[in-house]
Amino acid sequence: MRKIWIGGLTLLLAAGWSSCKDMLDIESTRAVTEENMWATKNDAWAGSFACYGLLRAALCNENAYWAHGEMRAGQFTVTQRGDLQAVRDNRLTANYATMDTWRDWRKFYATIAQCNIAIAKLQGIPALDERYSKTEMDLDLAQVRFIRAFTYFYMVRIWGDVPLITEPGSGDFTTVARTDQNEVLNFAFNEVNTAINKLPWQFDGTNPEQPGNYRGQGISHWRGILATKGAGLTLQAHIRAWQKDYQGALDAIQIVRGNGTKTAYARVSVTDLTSNGGTFRGRRNENIFQLDMNFDHAEISTTGQLENWTLRYPEVSKKEADIFVSKDSILNIFHLASDTRIATFFTDMGAMQPMFYKIKMLNNAVKNPTLRFFNSAISVFRYEELLLLQAECMLRTGDFSGALGLLNDQRANRNLTPVLNTVSEDELMEEIFQERRRELIGEGWLWYDLVTFGKVPEYTGLSQTDVDNGAIYWPISRAALGLNPKLVQTHYWK
């Protein structure tokens, strides 16, 4: 084959540029064009899995997931980077290339566009390829619907009102205005509801929605990295909680917990949470939904994970981490010495800048000391987070004892003394917030918790008036505004 390739190349060069141009004018039979795509089972697989890939790309882009969900909350101290300091200070119109990226929703709309195309095209493939059954099509379609719903939910939390686009198109948004966020969230909720009916509890081959091995792999391969009924219900719970429909959130959570034998979701020990092969490596029972970074699949990266910002020498070649949690903050957050998370979430406590060590999925297969690859998954939903959301919603709907019991279960697992039943409702809500702050530190939740618990003015430099004027959202990028005259900037950022 090597000789054939060399001979062919020689003939091509001898033929000159004119012949080369003639060849380029002929449509490639290997290129996947819109006309050639969406005709076979392999097209269905590629087209539906592209939705996962595009979502991961949007969240990983310049560590957007962490910039959006973690940095604005002020919990991490910045060493030198001006862009991260601007985010921490909520100066979101600052002129940095990275901030242009974090303000821009185009990668998220690329995900939406792929989902819209897949939803339109998948349904026609069984008639074109008999190998692709209707059951497979229903399952792939349900996963795409989940991704579309999650993407809209994510965008609403970042930008508030966003254009709702549900049909395939050219990707040109010049005629689409922003849609009220409650309409977008209701669409996402209903979209997930449609998906749940066709999703399995697990990809273990025992569910009627997914018989046998899925794409040649069993449950150990797919656990947590594909949409399931549990992931869909968890997303519905978060949508309703963001809308302050706490009973609606509870209804979804109770279905998840009532089907524990089917989901296999479980709490995780602190050791397993932080170990190199644990929660953030992924594909474990505590992970409800994650976006995977697998070395075996060439998915590891030097960007897209919190480790890019939090690790330093000797773990990586940087002498100083970009961000860290100060010792005073650590002792304030984890104020009980018995808390087993302190020693595992942080290291080098005697230094001026303790290192955040909770997420550290380092891959040693690459031996170059100046280049370290990370393979931690983005843990979007995990079981402890869902339990703490349930405790919050219980308290908000009047179930004080249920919320207290659930919180104390979590505290016991982290070696903390129970909260007494003599506390007030406000005090218990504060305890739930603080436990979320401890358990989920560095996982991209704190900013959203500040919003939902009404604590943005308490923890940031923003006032309640700022919040009321839309400061909790990111400004729309100038690129998007320039391309779409129907877009109106959020009031606070005008």
N, C-alpha and C positions, 0 to 999 in steps of 0.2 A: 504493500500500500504506500510506503514511503517513496519507492521508486516511481510509482504511478503519479503521486502528487507532485514530485519534482519535475517529471516529464510534462505533466499538464501545465505547470507553472511556466516552464520554458516555452511551450507552444503559445501560451497566452501572451507572454512578453514579446515573442516574435511577431505575433499578429498585430501588435501596436495598439495605440490608444483608441483608434476608430472601432476596432473589433470589441475592445473592452466596453466602450460606450454602448455598442449594440447589445451586449450581454446585460448591461445595467438597465437597459430599457425594457427588458423582458421581465415580467413579474415572476418572482421566485416561487417555486413550488414548496419551499421549506418555510417561507415567511408566513406567519399566521395573520392573515388579513381579516377584516370584519366579515367578508364573504365566506372565507374558508373556515372561520372559527364557529363554534357552537353547533357542530354537526355530529360529534362522536362522544363516547363515554370519556375518553381522555380529555376532550375539550371541556366537558362538564367539570371534571376534577380540577383541571388547571384554572378554569374561570372562577369556580367557587372558592378555591384556596387562595386565589389572588386577592380576595377580599380580606382575608386574614393578614396576608403579607402587606397590603397597602395600609391597613390600620396600624400594624406594627411599625411601619416606616414613618407614619405620621406621629406616633407617640415617641419614637426614638429620635426624631429629627432634632438635633441640638439639645437632646435630653428634655424635650418638650413636656413629657409626662411629669417630670420633677419640677421644672420651672413653673408649670401651671398649678400643680397641686401641693408643692412643698415650700418653695422659696418665698412666696408672698407672705407666708405666715410668720416669718421672722424668727423661727426657731434655730436656724443655722446661721452662724456668723461667717461672713465672707472675709477671705484673707486679702486678695489683691484685685480680683476681677471686677471691673466697673459695671459690666452688664448684670452680673448676679447681684451686686449691691443695689443697682437701680431697681431690680425686681423686688428685692427685700424691702426697699424703701417705697415701693408702689409708685415709682416714677416710670410708668409703663410706656410713655412716649419718648423715652430717651433714645438717642441716636446710636444704636449699636446694630451690627449686622445680625447678631444672634437674636436680638429683640425683634427685628423685622420678621424673623422666622417664627418667633413665638406669637406674634400678633397676626400672622397670616394663616387663614383657614384652608388654603388651597389643597394641601395634602389630605385634609379630612374630606373635602369635597371630591377629591380623586377617589377616595374609598367609597363615598356615596355613589359616584358615577359608575364604578365597577359593580357595586351591588345592584343598582338600577338595571344595568345591562344584563347581569346574571339572572335577575328575577324575571326579566322579559324573555330571555333566550333559553334558560334551562328547561322550561316546560315543553319546548318543541323537540328536544333531543331524543326522548324515547321512541318517537315515530321515525327518527332517522337512523338510530342505532339500536338494534334489538338487544344488545348486551347491556344497555342502560335501562334498568327497570324503573317503573313508576315509584316504587318504594325508595330506590336510591335517589331519584330525582326529588321526591318529597323531602328527604333528609338533607340533601345539599341545599335545597331551596330554603329550608328552615334555618340552616346555619347562616346563610346569606342574610336572611331577614333579621336574625339576631345581631349580626355585625352592623347592619344599617341602623337598627334601633340603638345599639350602644353608641355608635358614632354620633348620632343626633343628641343623645343624652349628654355625651361628653362635651359637645360643642355648646349646648345650652348652658352648662355650668361655666364655660369659659367666656362666652360672648353674649349670653342672654338670648334675645330674639335673633334667630338666624333664618336665612331662606330655606324653606321646605321644598325640596326637589325630589320627586318620587318617580319620574319617568325618565327613560334614557334620552340623552340629548348630546349636544356637542360640547357641553361643559361651559358654555357661554352664559354667564349669569347677568347680563346687562339688562334684562327685562324682569328680574326677580327681586322683589323687595324682601325685607326681613319679615318673618312670620312671628306672631306672638309666641313666646316660649311655651305657654301652656298648651297651645295647639300642637306645637312640635312634640312636646312630651306626651300628650295624649296619643298622637300618632305613633310614637315610639312604643308606648305601653301596649297599644292594640297590635302593633307589628310583632312584638314579642309574644303576645297572647296567641297569635296565629302560628308562630314558630313552635311554641311549646307543645302544641298538639302533635307535631311530627318529630320532635326530638326525643331521644332515649334518655333514661336516667344516667346510664353509663354506656360507653362504647365497648361493652363486653359481649355482644352478640346474643344476649338473652332477651332483648326487648323486641317487640313486634316492629317497632320503627327502624330497628337496625339488627337484622339477623346475620349471624356469622361474623367473620372478621371484616372490619371496615377497611377497604383498600389494602387488604393483605396483612393488616396489623391488629393485635389484640389490645386489651384494656391498658396494659402497662405502657404501651406506646402513646395512647391517646388521652390518658387520664389528665383532666384539667386543661388541656390545650384546645379542645373543641367545645362548641356550644352544646349544652345539655339542658334538660328540663330544669335542673337545679340552678344552672347559670342563668337561664331565662327568668325564673322566679326571683332570683336574687336581683337581677337588673330591674324587674318590675317593682320590687320593694324599694330600691333606691330612687326610682322615678317618682313613686308616690311620696316618699319621705321628702324629696326635694320640693314637691308640690304642697307639702305640709298635710298630706292625707295620710296620717299616721295609722289609722285603722286599715286603710288599703295596703299599706306597707306590711302591717302585721299579718294580714290575710295571706299574703304571698310567702312570708317567712314561715308561717305555721304549716303551710303545705310542704315546704322544704324539710322542716324538722320532723313533720309527721311521716315522712318517707325516708327516714334515716337508714333503714336496711337497704334501700334501693340506691341512695346516693353514696353511701359509705363515707360521708364527710365526718371528720374527726378533729378534735383539738390537737394541738401540737405542743410538745415540750419546748422549753427555751433552747435546749441543746440542739434539737432537730431543726428548730426555726433558724438557727444561725450557723449550722454546720455547712461545710463546703458542698455536701451532697444533699442538703435538706430542702426546706421550703422554697428558697429562692433559686435552687437548682430546678425544682418543679416536679410535676407529674406525681404528686403525692395527694393523700386523702384530705389534707387541710386546704388544698387549693381548689376553689370552685371554678375559677377561670383565670388563665394566665396566657401571656403571649411569650412564646418560647424562644430561647436563644440556645441552640443545641450545637455543641462542637462537632458531634458526629455528622451533623447535617450541614456543616460549614456555615452555621448561623451565628457564630461568635463575632464580637465586634469590639472595637476600641471606643465606640460611642453608643449612646442610647441607654446607658445604665448609670445609676447613681454613683457607682464606684469611680467613675471618671472624675468626679468632683470630691469624693470623700477620702480616697486612699492616698497615701504618701509612702515615702521610704520607711521600712524596707520592703513593703508589698509591691510598690511600683517605683519607678526611677525618680519621681518628683520629690523634691525635698520638703515641699509644703503642699498640703491639700488645698483645694480651692475653697472648701467650706468645712466647718467643724461645729460641734456643739460645745460651748464653753463649759468649763468645770462647774461654775456657779449655776448655769442652766441645768446641767445634768443633775446636780444635787437638788435643785428646785423641782424638777419634773419627777425624779425618782427619789422622793424624800424619805422613804422608809428603807433603812439599811438592809432589811431582810429581802428586798426585791431581787430576785435572781436574774433580772435582766440587766442590771447595771454592769456586771463584770463581763457579760457576753455581748452587749450592744456596743461597748466602748473598750478601747485599750489605750495604754500609755497615759493613764489618768494623772501621773505625776508631771507630765509635760505641760507647757503653756497652751498647747493645742491638742487635747485628746483626739484620738482618731475614732471616727464612727465606724464600727466594726461589725455592725449587724448584718450588712449585705456585703459579701466579699467573695463572690464566686469567681475565683482566679483559676485560669486554665494553665497548667504547667507544660502542656504539650509543645508550646512555642518557647524555645530556649533563649531567644534574644533578650538580654536583660533590659534593654531600652524600650521594649515593646511588650506589654502585657495585655492579654485578651481576657474579656469577661464573658461568662456565659450564664449570668443570672437572668431568670425570666422576669418579665414585668408581672407581678402578682396583682391582678386587677381586683379580684374578689377572693378572700379567703375566709375560712369558717369562723375564726375568732371575731373578725370584723362584723360578720353577719349577726353573731350572738350579741355583740355590743349594740348594734343597730336595733335588734329586737328589744333589748333592755330599755333603750331610749324611747322607742315607740310604745312600749308597755306603760312607761311612766307618763308619757304624753296623753295616753288614752285612759288614765286613771287606775292602772294596775300597779300600785305602789309595791305590794309584796312580791309580785312576779318580777318586777324590775330589780328589786333589791336582791332577790334570790339568784337571779341570773348574773348580776354584777359580782356577787360574792363567790359564785362558782368560778368565775374568771380570776378573781383575786386569789382564791385558794390555789389555783394552778400556777400562780406566779409568786407563791409564798408570802402573800399579804394577809394581814388580819382582816376579818370581815367588817363591813360597815354596819353599824348598829341600827336597829329599826327605830331608834329615837330621833334620827335625823329628819329634817324637814324635806318637803318635796323639792325645793330649790337646792338644798344641800345634796340631795341624792342625784339630781341632774348634774350638778357640778362634779360629783364623784364619777359619774358615767363619762362625762367629757374628759376628765383627767385620765381615766383608764384608757380611753381611746388614744389620748395623746401619748401615753406611755407605750401601749402595745403596738401602735401603728406608726411610731416615729420612723421617718425616712421612707415610708411606703406610699407617699403621695396623697394622704387624706387630710392633713391638718387644715389646709386652707378651706376646704369644703366644710369641715367641721366648724371652723370659725364662723362661716356664713350661716349654717343651719342652726347652730347654738346661739347665734346673735352676739358673737364675741369679737367681731372684727375691730370695733373701736378699742376694745380692751387690750388687744394684742398687737395692734398696728398703729401707725400714725394717722389713720383715716378716722374721721368723725362719723357720727350717725347720719348727719346731713349728707356727707360724701356717699355713704352707703345708699341712702335713699335716692341719690342722684345717679346711681349706677356705677359707683367706683369698684364694686366687687367684680365687675366684668373687665375683660381686656378690651382695649380699643380695637376697632377694626383697622386692618392694615391700610396704608395709603394706596397700595397696589389694588386692593379689592375695591376701595372707594373710587379710584380712578377708572376702573373698568366697568363699574356698574353705577350709573347715575341715580338709580332708585334706592341705593343704600344710604342710610342716614347714620352718622356716627352716634354712638352712645352719648347721652347728654353730658355726663361728667367729663368726657374726653374731648368735647368739641373745642 
